[in-house]
Amino acid sequence: MVADFQDDIQQFQLNQEEIKEAVSWLFENDRLDHDFSKGITANTSFEVYWKNLGKDWYMVDMNQDGQKELIYSGKSFRAEEKEFFQLFMKYGSVWKQDYWDEGHFAGYQIQPNTGEILLVHHRYPCCYQASHNINRLRLVRGKIKMYKKLFLARDSAMKGQFFPEKVTYTTNVLFLKKETMLRWSGEKIDTEAMFSSPTNEILPYEKGASFQILASKGDWKYVVMLSPPKNVPSRVANAQNLQDVHVMGWFYKPAF
């Protein structure tokens, strides 16, 4: 789903003493909202917190400026089903949370020209949802910039093969010559595709919409959309929420 994706995130946990010192500051200044933190667990201590949640902390210098950023990726509470991703940045001697969302720290990319580390955060579905967000985070001039991709998939309750065997990323951008429906799998499913939809249709894209082809399967093309979808009702996605999201899916004989 991400070009040049790397998942050896354990390397960002090697300097345990540096990470522990930063997390200790957050704990003592009551900046954490996890189990075993001051505001949640009575009569706790940092050593208790670290023993239970120390494995969920990472430290990485995103923009290679010598100042590292701090990442928490794990469950905030033991009773939670989902994980959470939190990014903290240091301002002088103070750590502040600059990004938060559900999901987990999935991996990273290396920017080939600058050596920057771009973080990949995966926000996965819960309950009756099927949407996955792949968020790429970049630190630019002290601000987090986010690039979002979305695809639909579940382990069960959805028909179809979601992904091709292999994808190839290129810089070639194409444009639709007519309105075309994007589907979550490379086939036409018209009945019982999902509990909320009889078909595997996501949303239509209007003439002129830009996209890139990542893979082909006969007359089907696996694509990433660079333009927003048409703002019409859908049983599986809200078009208004996808205006700045690059959606991935399948076209049948797209007109381009």
Backbone hydrogen bonds, N-H to C=O, Kabsch-Sander energy under -0.5 kcal/mol:
donor,donor_aa,acceptor,acceptor_aa,energy
5,F,2,V,-1.2
6,Q,108,Y,-2.3
9,I,7,D,-2.1
11,Q,8,D,-1.3
12,F,9,I,-1.9
13,Q,10,Q,-2.0
14,L,11,Q,-0.9
16,Q,14,L,-1.7
19,I,15,N,-2.0
20,K,16,Q,-3.0
21,E,17,E,-2.1
22,A,18,E,-1.7
23,V,19,I,-2.6
24,S,20,K,-2.4
25,W,21,E,-1.5
26,L,22,A,-1.7
27,F,23,V,-2.6
28,E,24,S,-3.0
29,N,25,W,-1.9
30,D,27,F,-1.7
31,R,26,L,-3.1
35,D,76,S,-2.9
37,S,34,H,-1.7
40,I,37,S,-1.3
41,T,37,S,-2.7
42,A,40,I,-0.5
44,T,41,T,-0.8
49,Y,45,S,-2.3
50,W,46,F,-3.2
51,K,47,E,-2.0
52,N,48,V,-1.5
53,L,49,Y,-2.9
54,G,50,W,-2.2
56,D,53,L,-1.8
57,W,54,G,-1.3
58,Y,71,I,-2.5
59,M,12,F,-2.5
60,V,69,E,-2.4
62,M,60,V,-1.1
64,Q,61,D,-0.6
68,K,66,G,-0.6
69,E,60,V,-3.4
70,L,88,F,-2.5
71,I,58,Y,-2.8
72,Y,86,Q,-2.6
73,S,56,D,-2.5
74,G,84,F,-2.0
80,E,77,F,-1.7
84,F,74,G,-2.8
85,F,101,D,-3.1
86,Q,72,Y,-2.8
87,L,99,Y,-2.5
88,F,70,L,-3.4
89,M,96,K,-2.9
91,Y,94,V,-3.7
92,G,90,K,-0.5
93,S,91,Y,-0.6
94,V,91,Y,-1.9
96,K,89,M,-2.9
98,D,87,L,-2.8
98,D,96,K,-0.5
99,Y,87,L,-1.4
101,D,85,F,-1.8
103,G,83,E,-2.5
104,H,122,H,-2.0
106,A,104,H,-0.9
106,A,120,V,-2.2
107,G,120,V,-1.4
108,Y,6,Q,-2.5
109,Q,118,L,-2.3
111,Q,109,Q,-0.6
111,Q,116,E,-2.8
115,G,111,Q,-2.9
117,I,62,M,-3.1
118,L,109,Q,-2.7
118,L,116,E,-0.6
119,L,117,I,-0.6
119,L,137,L,-1.8
120,V,107,G,-2.8
121,H,119,L,-0.6
121,H,135,N,-3.2
122,H,104,H,-2.4
123,R,121,H,-0.6
123,R,133,N,-3.0
124,Y,122,H,-0.7
129,Q,126,C,-2.5
132,H,151,F,-2.8
133,N,123,R,-2.7
134,I,132,H,-0.5
134,I,149,K,-2.5
135,N,121,H,-3.1
135,N,133,N,-0.7
136,R,134,I,-0.5
136,R,147,Y,-2.9
137,L,119,L,-2.9
137,L,135,N,-0.6
138,R,145,K,-2.5
140,V,138,R,-0.7
140,V,143,K,-3.0
143,K,140,V,-1.9
145,K,138,R,-3.5
145,K,143,K,-0.5
147,Y,136,R,-2.1
149,K,134,I,-1.7
150,L,246,H,-2.0
151,F,132,H,-1.8
153,A,130,A,-2.5
159,K,193,A,-2.5
162,F,160,G,-0.7
168,T,214,L,-2.5
173,V,171,T,-0.5
174,L,211,F,-3.0
176,L,209,A,-2.3
177,K,255,A,-3.7
178,K,255,A,-0.6
180,T,205,Y,-2.5
182,L,203,L,-2.3
183,R,250,W,-2.4
184,W,200,N,-2.0
186,G,161,Q,-1.0
187,E,185,S,-2.1
189,I,187,E,-0.7
190,D,188,K,-0.5
193,A,198,P,-0.7
194,M,197,S,-2.3
195,F,157,A,-0.7
197,S,194,M,-1.1
200,N,189,I,-1.3
202,I,182,L,-3.3
203,L,182,L,-0.7
205,Y,180,T,-2.9
208,G,176,L,-2.8
209,A,206,E,-2.2
211,F,174,L,-2.1
212,Q,224,V,-1.9
214,L,222,Y,-3.5
215,A,222,Y,-1.5
217,K,220,W,-2.8
220,W,217,K,-1.9
221,K,251,F,-2.6
222,Y,215,A,-2.8
223,V,221,K,-0.6
223,V,249,G,-3.1
224,V,212,Q,-2.1
225,M,247,V,-3.1
226,L,210,S,-2.5
227,S,210,S,-1.2
230,K,204,P,-2.7
232,V,230,K,-1.9
239,A,237,A,-0.7
241,N,238,N,-1.4
242,L,239,A,-1.5
243,Q,240,Q,-0.6
245,V,242,L,-1.0
246,H,148,K,-2.7
247,V,245,V,-0.9
248,M,150,L,-2.8
249,G,223,V,-1.9
250,W,183,R,-3.2
251,F,221,K,-2.4
253,K,219,D,-3.1
253,K,251,F,-0.6
256,F,254,P,-0.9
